Amino acid sequence: MRHTTREIQEALERLGLPRMVTAREVKRRYRELARRYHPDRPGGDAEKMRALQEAYDLLREYMENFRFRFDEEEIARQFPEREHHERFKF
């Protein structure tokens, strides 16, 4: 399923994440919030947990279907540190 940019931005906001984030950071933040809002925990909130789960599922699906570019320009953009760029130079 394709998602709009707005849906992705809203999901990031719901998890309190910036626009540039790794899959590992998304998962870590989801787990942190899930521990806080899970309805089986004291002070949990079923509605917040449902919204959190929807946001996480949307982001996970997007990340799983994301198409990567492995060219020098993209590598330099993602990792502006010189040594990283030189290490993966084609």
C-alpha positions in Angstrom: 0.0 0.0 0.0 1.3 3.5 -0.9 1.2 6.2 1.8 1.1 9.9 1.3 4.0 12.1 2.6 1.5 13.6 5.1 0.7 10.2 6.5 4.3 9.4 7.0 5.0 12.7 8.6 2.1 12.2 11.0 3.3 8.8 11.9 6.8 10.2 12.7 5.2 13.0 14.8 3.1 10.4 16.7 6.2 8.6 17.6 8.1 11.9 18.3 10.7 11.2 15.7 12.6 13.6 13.3 12.3 13.3 9.6 15.7 11.7 9.2 15.8 8.5 11.2 17.0 5.0 11.0 14.9 1.8 11.2 16.7 1.0 14.5 15.6 4.4 16.0 12.0 3.9 14.9 11.9 0.4 16.5 13.6 1.7 19.7 11.2 4.6 20.0 8.2 2.4 19.4 9.2 -0.1 22.1 9.8 2.8 24.5 6.3 4.2 23.9 4.6 0.8 23.8 6.0 0.1 27.3 4.4 3.4 28.5 1.0 3.1 26.8 0.3 -0.6 26.7 -3.2 -1.2 28.2 -1.9 -4.0 30.4 0.5 -1.7 32.2 -0.5 0.6 35.0 -1.5 3.9 33.5 -1.7 2.4 30.1 -3.9 3.8 27.4 -5.6 1.5 24.8 -6.4 4.4 22.4 -2.9 5.8 22.5 -1.5 2.3 22.0 -3.7 1.7 19.0 -2.6 5.0 17.4 1.0 4.1 18.2 0.7 0.7 16.6 -0.8 2.1 13.5 2.0 4.7 13.1 4.6 2.1 13.7 3.1 -0.3 11.2 2.9 2.4 8.6 6.5 3.4 9.1 7.7 -0.2 9.1 5.8 -0.9 5.8 7.3 2.2 4.3 10.9 1.2 5.3 10.5 -2.4 4.1 9.4 -1.2 0.7 11.8 1.8 0.4 14.0 1.8 -2.7 17.6 2.6 -2.0 20.1 4.4 -4.2 23.6 3.2 -4.0 25.5 5.9 -5.9 28.2 8.2 -4.8 26.0 11.3 -4.7 23.5 9.6 -2.3 26.2 8.1 -0.1 27.8 11.5 0.2 24.4 13.1 1.1 23.6 10.5 3.7 27.1 10.4 5.2 28.8 13.8 4.7 31.9 12.6 6.7 34.8 12.4 4.3 36.2 9.1 5.5 32.8 7.4 5.1 32.4 8.7 1.6 35.9 7.6 0.7 35.4 4.2 2.2 32.4 3.5 -0.1 33.6 5.2 -3.2 32.9 3.4 -6.4 
